[in-house]
Amino acid sequence: MFERSLVDLIRGIRNHKKNETRFINQCINEIKEELKGDIQKKTVAIQKLTYIQMLGYDISWASFKIVEVMSTTKFTSKRIGYLAASQSFHEGTDVIMLATNQIRKDFLSANQNEAYLALNCLSNICTPDLARDLANDILTLMNTQKTHILKRAVTVLYKIFLKYPEALRPAFPKLREKLDDPEPSIVSCSVNVICELARRNPKNYLPLAPVLFRILTNTTNNYWMLIKIVKLFASLTPHEPRLAKKLVDPLTNIINSSPSVSLLFECIQTCIVGMNDNIPLMKLCITKLRTLIEHNDQNLKYLGLLALNNIMKIHPKAVSEHRELVLNCLDDQDISIRHRALDLLPGMTTKKNIYDVMNKVLEHLDVAEGSYKDLIILKIIELCSMGTYQFISDFEWYINILVRLSQIQETSHGKLIASQFLDVVIRVKTVRAYGTKQMIQLLKNPKLMSNPTANGICEVLYAAAWIVGEFSNYVNQPVDALESFLQPRVSILPAHIQSVYMLNSLKVFSHACAVANGEEIVIEDDPDVDTSDRGEITQETVDECLQVLTSRLVIFTQSIYLDVQERACFVNEILKFYTVTKDTQGNSISRELISLFTEQLNPVGPKAQKKVPVPEGLDLDEWINDPKLQDPVESEDEDDMFTPGGNANNRYRDSDDESSHSGHSPHIKSSNKQHFTKEDIQRQKEERLSRQAANPFMLGGKGKRTTAEPELAPVATLPKSFGSLSVGTPGEKKKKAKPKQFVIDRTTEMPEGAKDSDSEDEKKFNKNDALGQINLNEPLTANDVLYTNRHRSDIIREKEQAAAAIEKARVQAARKAKSEERLAAAEKEQLKKSAKKAAAAAPAPAPAPPKKVVPVFINAVDDENFKISYEITKVADQNTQLKFSFKIQNKSDEDMSDVQLTVSEKDKEEVKAIKSSGEIGIMEAGSSSTHFEIIEFTNITTRTEITFNLSANPSSSPDVINTPITVRVPFVNFIINTKLPKDKFAEIVQKENMTIGSLKIPTANGKLNMSIVSQKLLNDLNINVVQSHPSGTTASFYALTNQNHHIAMLVKDRDGFISFDIKTSQPILLSTILIKELQLLFPSN
């Protein structure tokens, strides 16, 4: 059978453009047959499958065959297999674990090209299991002398660390060594890996700063490595200010002299991140960026604008000088450059130049298209609304801008423009009259209804309708406004816009009624409003408005949208009520209508909902009605609504007939229903009516009224802020308008008890980043070893040996227990015999000495008011924290209130209170209480004691009693029990930075010897013996503090003295604490 090669496959795919899928499926069937042949046929088949996989077809079914080709001894076939594995294998591939031994074998191959293939493939297909199994082999390759293999081994370490973070600590010393390698390419690879690691936890790599600084200053032509080092320093400088000062000179030199634009850009980025307080350096960076922006290369121009945007966030005034240059970039043909130029405008806009900037941006708006036009609209609104309109001095101009933006049909920012209309008119009272006139013009504009889609430009009509209704006291012609609200084409708008139309038409009508009936409505929002063109609203105008409403509301009362239909019906019913009662009640009904809309609305804070405090005792996670506990009971309301025997209207009618509230279909049976008596039904009815009467949002029912005694609703007092319509005299000359003073209301409504914190904006640490949580600054422990593969028989043998050892220990323990029991019985019998003999000689035996009990709590204060004792314990897993527990007794004859125990003010600078049991509160006379404080010690070398203060208010005196409590903190609380080998101890002692001290203590005629010294150092100071001389007169000791300070000690017993020769890595520790602790432990007298 003819077999296609890779060339034939490619040629065939090109020749079958119309039925490519069919041809490829045919080829796949042929490949499946070829995979059953010898290794040569399999290699060609895998080669073709690799190409097919590049076209988007799944070849996971051939994964096992790929492993077979990888395992061949022929290099050409092995290369094809590794390429196929690199492209098609992923973490979900089942057979990937079969390649582990083959990859390990190729690492050590005599042919270094095979090692290249294995390393390259591992970097692409690395999984957590592969990383764990091969980490030790990669570390072995780090010792090779072959440069090309070593480079790849160093680089693949990063992928190993990503998939298996536990390998970072044991492998990092090897990686650190490669920074000093004489081969520049090896150093470059190491820098690349460390640079990527530093992005996750920069503090780990601060100790590498001297080495990296030396590489930075000594490297001249390797720009790629310099870029990586500069990037690495950008991560380190925010955590080490001294490093930033050190980098000023080399970075300045590179910026001034380097021909590499990429290196120049990275140096500028590093200066922005870590050296932005250096003004001369920032000016140099801005000058260089200007040359990039003026360059003809589009890429350089883009990078210049990008870096300038970062500088603008820190030094906006320095960047604003280049406003013309940035505005010229808006004319660039590259849309990405125009985007970056728009991003720079907020930092360059001021109150003086905002009009010029807006004119320039609006010129581009007329010719922009697509998403770029939306971006310009977004940027215009962002610039004008910054700082709650801090740059706007003429709000009529801004409303004109928004009206102009409303004419753009293709935008998707309709809701944003609408929100700006609402925000400006609500906040700036003096612009409401002008804004209302502009909104009426928008309501009459048919173009806004041409594309009635959600979030389209038709959303502007929502704001226009609301403003016209809410500020209807500025409406000159209410009939025109109502005709705009109720024109038939409004029915094609989205439902929420139609709903606003309905309700605000009622507002306009209510205001017209109030004015026509002579209601005094004073406008205090803008006393300078021009009222010369305002038409007089008479009763004829009201009748005309009523006719427009009643004739055009019919279409909306039959709307398919429930909200629209509900509001239209509501308005219709109000109009009917007005028509019936206007002749009998006169002005009263007008006052009632206008009182529905007199409450002033204020802007609500954007985070008001998030800051609503949870009421005490409310559990938001608890079920209100647990569905597991609910019985499937059919409600009577559902029966009334959906069964033939019920009447849905009965549920809303306030009738005296009780059967209308309890009737239900007789043919539906439910054993779970609760049957109520007539008295229960009457009581529930009365409760329901009282709840409805108390609900401000519930309209009253059709109660019976007599014509002689009409029930009038109380007259609401109109607020001053509602405003009135003052009609100007026709022909009156307009006075010269004074420049308006626009006052912006920047207050927002927040819920009661809201907190001012913005904790939701704080960045949270990524707890899932295991690699970033590893601390490289801690010394290696016994657990920091790489995983090693072992044979199954070795593991089984070890388990069997461990089980045998446990069994042997158990048998020995049982034998020992039996022998101890026999010995104890013999000793007991012997004691009985000796006791009988001694009874005749002595009248009574001497009592056994009582056991010495070491007190846990230490007395600190015992005065006329309080008796206070304390105990110090370590906090688990927190080496720098101690828990101070106090027992406090009120010894006085009076009660104490506001009792609280805190750290004294003088100690708060050096220690930090982490947690406490809170305020003690009230202590009655003779009562006791407990209290604890968890304290963190930032510097153990300066703290040998800490002072607390106990304050209390006695009931008989207004003066506060302050009782200081001085607590000595034993140094043993800061020492970690550490056992050190002899060779490690020798290395520490030979370090040059160790401080030397000595102390001699007399042995007191042999009462103090080496054995006692060793026991006391271990028990009281946690200092362990490293090595002791056979003579018993000399021994070396070691201890490590919780802040990694070394303590090495040589103790000699000679000539009647115990001499201590001490070396520590902290001079203050030796002079202030350690010598004193030894003197207290071994007093000379």
Secondary structure as UniProt FT lines:
FT   HELIX           6..15
FT   TURN            18..19
FT   HELIX           20..34
FT   TURN            35..36
FT   HELIX           39..54
FT   TURN            55..56
FT   HELIX           60..62
FT   HELIX           63..70
FT   HELIX           75..88
FT   TURN            91..92
FT   HELIX           94..99
FT   HELIX           100..107
FT   HELIX           112..125
FT   HELIX           128..141
FT   TURN            142..143
FT   HELIX           147..163
FT   HELIX           165..167
FT   HELIX           168..177
FT   HELIX           178..180
FT   HELIX           184..198
FT   TURN            199..200
FT   HELIX           202..208
FT   HELIX           209..218
FT   HELIX           223..236
FT   HELIX           237..239
FT   HELIX           241..257
FT   HELIX           261..274
FT   TURN            276..277
FT   HELIX           279..293
FT   HELIX           298..312
FT   TURN            313..314
FT   HELIX           316..320
FT   TURN            321..322
FT   HELIX           323..328
FT   HELIX           329..331
FT   HELIX           335..348
FT   TURN            351..353
FT   HELIX           354..367
FT   HELIX           370..385
FT   TURN            386..391
FT   HELIX           395..406
FT   HELIX           414..427
FT   HELIX           429..431
FT   HELIX           432..443
FT   HELIX           446..449
FT   TURN            454..455
FT   HELIX           457..459
FT   HELIX           460..470
FT   HELIX           472..474
FT   HELIX           478..485
FT   HELIX           488..492
FT   HELIX           495..516
FT   TURN            517..518
FT   TURN            527..528
FT   TURN            532..533
FT   HELIX           539..552
FT   HELIX           554..557
FT   HELIX           562..585
FT   HELIX           587..595
FT   TURN            596..597
FT   TURN            606..611
FT   TURN            616..617
FT   TURN            620..621
FT   HELIX           627..629
FT   HELIX           636..642
FT   TURN            644..645
FT   HELIX           648..652
FT   HELIX           659..662
FT   TURN            666..667
FT   TURN            671..672
FT   HELIX           678..694
FT   TURN            696..697
FT   HELIX           720..722
FT   TURN            730..731
FT   TURN            752..753
FT   HELIX           759..761
FT   TURN            767..768
FT   HELIX           771..773
FT   TURN            782..783
FT   HELIX           792..841
FT   STRAND          858..862
FT   STRAND          866..875
FT   TURN            876..877
FT   STRAND          878..890
FT   STRAND          896..903
FT   HELIX           905..907
FT   TURN            908..910
FT   STRAND          911..916
FT   STRAND          921..923
FT   TURN            925..926
FT   STRAND          928..937
FT   HELIX           940..942
FT   STRAND          945..954
FT   TURN            955..956
FT   STRAND          961..968
FT   HELIX           971..974
FT   STRAND          975..976
FT   HELIX           982..989
FT   TURN            992..993
FT   STRAND          995..1002
FT   TURN            1004..1007
FT   HELIX           1010..1021
FT   STRAND          1024..1028
FT   TURN            1030..1031
FT   STRAND          1034..1041
FT   TURN            1042..1043
FT   STRAND          1046..1054
FT   TURN            1055..1056
FT   STRAND          1057..1064
FT   HELIX           1067..1068
FT   HELIX           1069..1074
FT   HELIX           1075..1081
//
